[in-house]
């Protein structure tokens, strides 16, 4: 149930953020005119910020991203939806961003580690194949030497000193 609430919260935050960029305030609508009304009335305009302690509807301070404490404490500031205050929004978004960053780092680490393990297996396999080729080559060399020695012996070409010159008889 807790995960579902977080999911709904994230959807509301995303929806609120997208509506800020998609909507513009209606001409003639001033946030201050909606003071001493309800939070829902104030937040019907996405450029407004509701302060719960003073029951004021104020223009969102765009230049400062977060509303300053002198304007409204973060725990009482509402924007987008009435049931989420800025403090909870900041904490939730920080946790979500942290989880996403950790997940990305874990995925990168796992991919790199798996790649190294795969490379190690490939290297071991190539080394084994190279060793097998080397053994086969040595066997072929030994066989060729035996054949050459048999041929030399058959035709009487064996010598005690392999570096001595052939004598013409």
Secondary structure, DSSP 8 states (H G I E B T S, - for coil): -HHHHHHHHHHHHHHHHHHHHH----TT--GGGGTTS-HHHHTTSTTEEEETTTTEEEE--GGGSS--TTT--TTTEE-SSTT-BHHHHHHHHHHHHHHHHHHHHHHHHHHHHHHHHHHHHHHHHHHHHHHHHHHHHHHHHHHHHHHHHHHHHHTT---S-TTS-----
